[in-house]
Amino acid sequence: MRFSLFALPSALLISGCAAAVSDDVGAGVERSSNAVSVAEVAAGAEVVFQKEKDADGAKNVDSRDSVLPLPATETAGALPVPAEPQPLPELVGVSGTKLVKAPESPVVNWLNDLSEAESIAASENKDIAVVFMGDDLNPWCRQLDSEVFSRPAFALSANKHFVFVLIDSSQAPAPDEKGASGNVALREAWGVRALPTIVLADQKGRPYAVTGYRNMGGLDYALQMESLRRIREQRDLCFAAARQETGSVRAVYLAQALRAMDDEIVLRHYAGEFAELKQLDPENETGLAGNIEFMPKLNALRSVMLGKIRNNRDYAGALKCADDFITRESPTGEHLQRALFLKLNVYGSAEKRDHAAVVALMNAIIEIDPRSEPGQTAVDVRARAQALLAGARAVPEP
């Protein structure tokens, strides 16, 4: 088989905007010696992992049209005798209390401590959704709460797969609040800059995807979160396959696992795996290391631009920094989209509020790739800017 490297959509953390953003895997792949190059592996084997790009695809997952036959009975035409009902298994909560698994709640069951969420997620075989929210003055947080989290359709679906942790970033927590100090450190350690931000993590609290506000209803948002869980499933499959290999084959599997996730998540939470990949693939034949190392450069650009805006109100200088960076680094695809998105800090600032410029910027980002995570975010931002622009034009001048 021929091996195909691929990229999945990554989430986006943006300052000042809405989003921020087969156990047989190794079967049939022949063992290769360390002398085999990554290019030869890429030409000689193929593993395809499919990931739906949107939430609508999640509706058709694992659908079955067949109906299981009724069990045979001794008397013709007699109904089968039902088996004796089995008692529900007892679950032990983190406090030691015995619990009985109940139907999913029509409201989100919020926690405020990641450690407690990890224990519950492990006992119930769920993932973790860490939700960083601001106060009611943040329009994106307010809308996410009213359009998604407050909807029973969202809770009934999402509670099946996630344990929710709410981190209120609008005020300093009380000293005796459980998990409060850890939550403040968590936001800093995870590099959360925009609100709202939803970080999806596995049962051990290791992040694998990031999302934010999306212009969709509660059920659609729950389906989108469910589709993002496939990133974790692909990560686990590839890491498991990598543990069975050495040399260039191991590098290919590591690259696939890391490629499924956002670049910044890889740098923050998968430094060990990334360092091993660079050691196994010093010539960057997988093409991943160079892409991931773009993120620190982008973060440095963000810091410089925000410094010019906040300290000197030098909006023209901030825009020039972005243009010079794009000329010097020549980014493409999602990297170019991310660099362009930083201009939103200028056009969308409280002093500028240049809605026409925001629409033009979002059009440029969407044109690069409308199906990428930055492209989808740009669609939402453009819709908001167009609405604001239409409202401004409707107000007569004094």
Summary of the structure (lengths in Angstrom):
residues: 398
radius of gyration: 24.1
end to end distance: 70.9
largest distance: 89.3
contacts: 1180
relative contact order: 0.13
helix: 49%
strand: 8%
